[in-house]
Amino acid sequence: MPRQTRAAQARKSVLAIAAHPDDIEFMMAGTLLALRAHGWEVHYCNVSDGCAGSTIETPARTAKIRLGEAKASCKAGGFIHHAPVARDLRVAYIEEQIAKVTGIVRSARPSIILTQSPQDYMEDHQNATRLAVTAGFCRGMKNAPCLPRRAPYFDDVAVYHAMPYGLRDGLGKLVRSGLWVNVGEYIEVKRELLGCHKSQKVWLDETQGMDSYLQTMVDLCAGMGAMSNKYRFAEGWRKHNLLGFASNPAFDPLQEALTDIALVDKKYAKWLDE
């Protein structure tokens, strides 16, 4: 198939990959809801089971609770749930996890992969991002590890990184976005989806001093909206280098899909060179 035709016929499938149950709801769910409203099939994957996220329950019980919460969120959002592949705090760039995430990518066959920031405050987030990027790269590599074994696919794919939690990298540098998505229309549904993760309100209140779990998410979206200088509530995205992912150097399916509610940040290129 000619290269440009392959890109032009990209599947309307998006896969969100994050480390823990509730990470997608915090930083990505508004964009996923917008894509779904625009006719996209939405896939949802938490790499870890979140089993360490409790001061009360056992790891096994915590994992079961958090799986139920993630599935409830997916049901409410109309997302397709994919099971976690690792335990909490064990998200690692190792062959088994690369193979399992590659299996999920080949199952969903996305043309858009949304994942976390490569610079973030904790290693699980950063390692989940590395797994997502490699799995996207391996989508068409016949000899790449893949569990379960699934046929490769060769469509162009673009990987987009969400803003880090707190909007700063692990060393405190403010992070800019290349593309802002207006999520004002979806903020209440985004709050509803995050509210499915009831166990995490208690956990974060006790361990991180987060007195208002849902309001913290809203405040983050408001902060991104302020950075856009246009929207009240936004989610920000940075596109990964397309080498090895797309034959068309202009491939930008997220911007094209949401052009009516997306804004390119003209200051982003300058920020990259600072």
Buried (B, 14 or more C-beta within 10 A) or exposed (E): EEEEEBBEEBBBBBBBBBBBBBBBBBBBBBBBBBBBEEEBBBBBBBBBBBBBBBEEBEBEEBBBBBBBBBBBBBEEBEBBBBEBBBBBBBBBEEEEBBBBBBBBBBBBBBBBBBBBBBBBBBEBBBBBBBBBBBBBBBBBEEEBBBBEEBEBEEBBBBBBBBBBBBBBBBEEEEBBBBBBBBBBBBBEBBBBBBBBBEBBBBBBEEEEEBEEBBEBBBEBBBBBBEBBEEBEBBBBBBBBEBEBBBBBEEBBBBBEBBEEBBBBBEEBEEEEEE
